Amino acid sequence: MLQRLESRIASLHSAQQKYAKAEAVSQAKDYRKGKFEFMAHACEERIKLLKQQQTLELQYGQPFLNSSLRETLKRLLATKEVKAAEKMRIEFKVSDRVYVEC
């Protein structure tokens, strides 16, 4: 019984991840069509963050999905995953001031 429940929870979590990415991709396409470059770029950054968070969840077994970039960095630093946090800081061009506040 417990195994079936865990299986269902895992499949729901997987569906949530796929939906979040699909929604962001759809929004990015819509913004590109309307020539809203800033919003399209923001959606693409969100997609990149969601992919990164999915990888972190698989790697560390903790919930990261649908968190803000700042919250993701805080969780990584709280679990002493400094290398992963530093990599995200560079990839997402987080300023030193914001990174120190995490």
C-alpha positions as CSV (number, residue, x, y, z in Angstrom):
1,M,0.0,0.0,0.0
2,L,2.8,2.4,0.9
3,Q,4.7,1.6,-2.2
4,R,1.6,2.3,-4.4
5,L,1.2,5.6,-2.6
6,E,4.8,6.6,-3.1
7,S,4.5,5.6,-6.8
8,R,1.5,7.8,-7.2
9,I,3.2,10.7,-5.5
10,A,6.2,10.3,-7.7
11,S,4.1,10.3,-10.9
12,L,2.2,13.4,-9.8
13,H,5.5,15.2,-9.1
14,S,6.7,14.2,-12.5
15,A,3.5,15.5,-14.1
16,Q,3.9,18.8,-12.3
17,Q,7.4,19.2,-13.6
18,K,6.4,18.5,-17.2
19,Y,3.5,20.9,-16.9
20,A,5.6,23.7,-15.5
21,K,8.1,23.4,-18.3
22,A,5.4,23.1,-21.0
23,E,3.7,26.2,-19.7
24,A,6.9,28.2,-19.8
25,V,7.8,27.1,-23.3
26,S,4.3,28.0,-24.5
27,Q,4.5,31.4,-23.0
28,A,7.9,32.0,-24.5
29,K,6.6,31.2,-28.0
30,D,3.6,33.5,-27.5
31,Y,5.8,36.4,-26.5
32,R,8.2,35.8,-29.4
33,K,5.2,36.0,-31.8
34,G,4.1,39.3,-30.3
35,K,7.6,40.7,-30.4
36,F,7.8,41.0,-26.6
37,E,11.5,40.1,-26.5
38,F,12.0,40.9,-22.8
39,M,9.1,38.7,-21.7
40,A,10.3,35.9,-24.1
41,H,13.8,36.1,-22.6
42,A,12.3,36.0,-19.1
43,C,10.4,32.8,-20.0
44,E,13.5,31.2,-21.4
45,E,15.3,32.0,-18.2
46,R,12.5,30.4,-16.3
47,I,12.7,27.3,-18.4
48,K,16.5,27.1,-17.8
49,L,15.8,27.5,-14.0
50,L,13.2,24.7,-14.0
51,K,15.6,22.3,-15.8
52,Q,18.3,23.1,-13.3
53,Q,15.9,22.6,-10.4
54,Q,14.8,19.3,-11.8
55,T,18.4,18.2,-12.0
56,L,19.0,19.4,-8.4
57,E,16.0,17.4,-7.1
58,L,17.3,14.3,-8.7
59,Q,20.8,14.9,-7.5
60,Y,20.1,15.9,-3.9
61,G,16.6,14.4,-3.2
62,Q,15.2,17.7,-2.0
63,P,12.3,19.8,-3.4
64,F,13.7,22.6,-5.5
65,L,11.1,22.8,-8.3
66,N,9.1,26.0,-8.8
67,S,11.2,28.0,-6.3
68,S,12.7,31.3,-7.1
69,L,16.4,31.5,-8.1
70,R,17.1,33.2,-4.7
71,E,15.3,30.5,-2.8
72,T,17.1,27.8,-4.8
73,L,20.5,29.4,-3.9
74,K,19.5,29.6,-0.2
75,R,18.6,25.9,-0.1
76,L,21.9,24.9,-1.8
77,L,23.9,27.1,0.6
78,A,22.0,25.8,3.6
79,T,22.9,22.2,2.6
80,K,26.5,23.2,2.1
81,E,26.4,22.7,-1.7
82,V,28.6,25.7,-2.4
83,K,29.8,24.4,-5.8
84,A,26.3,23.9,-7.2
85,A,25.3,27.4,-5.8
86,E,28.3,29.0,-7.3
87,K,27.6,27.4,-10.7
88,M,24.1,28.7,-10.7
89,R,25.3,32.1,-9.6
90,I,27.5,32.3,-12.6
91,E,25.0,30.8,-15.0
92,F,22.2,33.1,-14.0
93,K,24.5,36.2,-13.6
94,V,23.5,36.8,-10.0
95,S,25.3,39.8,-8.5
96,D,27.6,39.5,-5.6
97,R,25.3,41.6,-3.4
98,V,22.3,39.3,-4.0
99,Y,24.4,36.2,-3.6
100,V,25.8,37.3,-0.3
101,E,22.3,38.0,1.0
102,C,21.4,34.4,0.3
